[in-house]
Amino acid sequence: MASDTIFGRMLRGEIPCDEVYSDEKCLAFRDIQPQAPVHVLVIPRKALESLDAAVAEDAELLGHLLLVAAKVARQQGLTDFRTVINSGAKAGQTVFHLHVHVIGGRLLTWPPG
């Protein structure tokens, strides 16, 4: 069962998203507030609040999310990109369903924020 968040609602088909990839473990879609020309979110179908909430049994899923992030980046024409996982409100997480940001298409500076 997906989380009771906007992402959970997307997974259940209750609200639309601009999907770029989907499989049995995750969904990837364009961010509605992009921070770069390419800004895609990769979310697990499993309800997992944050990276901090993950347990050892989630290791395969977490690896899958990162592999999908790289695949999506390539599909979007990126050779250089950034992946970001915010965990917790003070880190900038605003939707409490684990998600991987895939950001690229412009020069990205460091530190990011």
N, C-alpha and C positions, 0 to 999 in steps of 0.2 A: 504494500500500500504506500502510495506517495505521500509526502508530507503535506500538511495543511498550510501551504504557502502558495505564492503565485506560481512557483515552479511545480509544485504538486498539482495545481490546477491545470497547468500546461500538459503535464504527463497524463492526466486523466482526460485530456481533450476538452476541458471546460472553457479554456481560453486559447486563442491561436498564438502561434509563434512562427518566426521566420526560420524554419528548420533547415539545417545544412547537412545533418547526419543523424541517423538513428539506428540502434540495434537493440538486442534484447537486454542489454545492461545499462545503456545510457542514451541520452538525447543531446544534440548540439544545435544551438540556434543563435542568431545574431542578437547582440545586446541592444536593448531599446534606447540606451544612452551611451553610444559608442565613444570610447576615449581615443580611438585611432581609426584609420580607414577600414581595418579589419578588427572586429571585436566580437568574438564568439564565446558563448558560455557552453561548457560541457557539464552536464549534470547526471548523476546516477539515477536510475529508476528506483533504487532502494532509498527509502526515507532515512537519510543520514544528515543530522543537523549541521555538522561541521567536521573539519579534519580532526579536531580534538575529540570528537565523539566516535571516531573510528576505532575499531579493535583489530586484533591480529587476524580474525577471520575475514576482514575487509581488505587484506593485502592484495589479493588478486584483482578485486574491483578497482582499487586505487591505481594499480599499475595499468589496468585497462583504460581508465580515464586519461592517464597521461599519454598512452599510445594513441588514443583517439584524438587527443589535443594535437599531437604532432601530425596525424593524418589529416585532420581538418585544416591545419595551417598549410600543409602542402596543397590540399585541394583548393584553398583560397589563394594560391600563388605565392605564398610566403616562403622565403628561404631563411629569413631571420625573423624571430618572433619571441615574445615573452609569454610565459605562463605564470599566473598568479592565483594563489588560493588564500583568501582572507579567512581567518578563523577567529570569530568573536567580534563584537561590536567595536571595541577599541582598535581593532585591526582593519576596520572598514567593511566588515560583513554586514550587509543590510537585509539579505534574504537568508533565513536560517534553514537552508537546504544546501548541502555541500555543492560547490560549483568551482570549476576551473575556468579562469579567464584565459583566452588565447588572443593576444593583442599584437598587432603588427601593421605594416604598411607605411610606417613613418619612422624617423629616428626616435628611439626611446632613450631617455636620459636616466641617470641614476644619481641619487636615490629617487624613487618614484613619487614620494609624497610626504 
